[in-house]
Amino acid sequence: MNIETARSFLLWCLGINYGVLMLWFIAFTVAHDSLYRLHARWFGISVEQFDGAHYIAMAIYKIGILLLNLTPYLALRMGA
């Protein structure tokens, strides 16, 4: 694998992962109540716990995208 292929791969990964994050946010915002009812039935959690869990999970996912996709992509762009 050459550097240009790695750059292209990381850029595609970045776009796909941000797409997943945006889809998650939109689904969470639009279908909040139905998602909460489903999870509350399974796990017996409050609305605050549900919202907090999603907020933390989205933040961790976003940090993962930045560390595992964007940072290596930028490093490869700067290196050549």
Secondary structure as a PSIPRED ss2 file (coil, helix, strand):
# PSIPRED VFORMAT (PSIPRED V4.0)

   1 M C   1.000  0.000  0.000
   2 N C   1.000  0.000  0.000
   3 I H   0.000  1.000  0.000
   4 E H   0.000  1.000  0.000
   5 T H   0.000  1.000  0.000
   6 A H   0.000  1.000  0.000
   7 R H   0.000  1.000  0.000
   8 S H   0.000  1.000  0.000
   9 F H   0.000  1.000  0.000
  10 L H   0.000  1.000  0.000
  11 L H   0.000  1.000  0.000
  12 W H   0.000  1.000  0.000
  13 C H   0.000  1.000  0.000
  14 L H   0.000  1.000  0.000
  15 G H   0.000  1.000  0.000
  16 I H   0.000  1.000  0.000
  17 N H   0.000  1.000  0.000
  18 Y H   0.000  1.000  0.000
  19 G H   0.000  1.000  0.000
  20 V H   0.000  1.000  0.000
  21 L H   0.000  1.000  0.000
  22 M H   0.000  1.000  0.000
  23 L H   0.000  1.000  0.000
  24 W H   0.000  1.000  0.000
  25 F H   0.000  1.000  0.000
  26 I H   0.000  1.000  0.000
  27 A H   0.000  1.000  0.000
  28 F H   0.000  1.000  0.000
  29 T H   0.000  1.000  0.000
  30 V H   0.000  1.000  0.000
  31 A C   1.000  0.000  0.000
  32 H H   0.000  1.000  0.000
  33 D H   0.000  1.000  0.000
  34 S H   0.000  1.000  0.000
  35 L H   0.000  1.000  0.000
  36 Y H   0.000  1.000  0.000
  37 R H   0.000  1.000  0.000
  38 L H   0.000  1.000  0.000
  39 H H   0.000  1.000  0.000
  40 A H   0.000  1.000  0.000
  41 R H   0.000  1.000  0.000
  42 W H   0.000  1.000  0.000
  43 F H   0.000  1.000  0.000
  44 G C   1.000  0.000  0.000
  45 I C   1.000  0.000  0.000
  46 S C   1.000  0.000  0.000
  47 V H   0.000  1.000  0.000
  48 E H   0.000  1.000  0.000
  49 Q H   0.000  1.000  0.000
  50 F H   0.000  1.000  0.000
  51 D H   0.000  1.000  0.000
  52 G H   0.000  1.000  0.000
  53 A H   0.000  1.000  0.000
  54 H H   0.000  1.000  0.000
  55 Y H   0.000  1.000  0.000
  56 I H   0.000  1.000  0.000
  57 A H   0.000  1.000  0.000
  58 M H   0.000  1.000  0.000
  59 A H   0.000  1.000  0.000
  60 I H   0.000  1.000  0.000
  61 Y H   0.000  1.000  0.000
  62 K H   0.000  1.000  0.000
  63 I H   0.000  1.000  0.000
  64 G H   0.000  1.000  0.000
  65 I H   0.000  1.000  0.000
  66 L H   0.000  1.000  0.000
  67 L H   0.000  1.000  0.000
  68 L H   0.000  1.000  0.000
  69 N H   0.000  1.000  0.000
  70 L H   0.000  1.000  0.000
  71 T H   0.000  1.000  0.000
  72 P H   0.000  1.000  0.000
  73 Y H   0.000  1.000  0.000
  74 L H   0.000  1.000  0.000
  75 A H   0.000  1.000  0.000
  76 L H   0.000  1.000  0.000
  77 R H   0.000  1.000  0.000
  78 M H   0.000  1.000  0.000
  79 G H   0.000  1.000  0.000
  80 A C   1.000  0.000  0.000
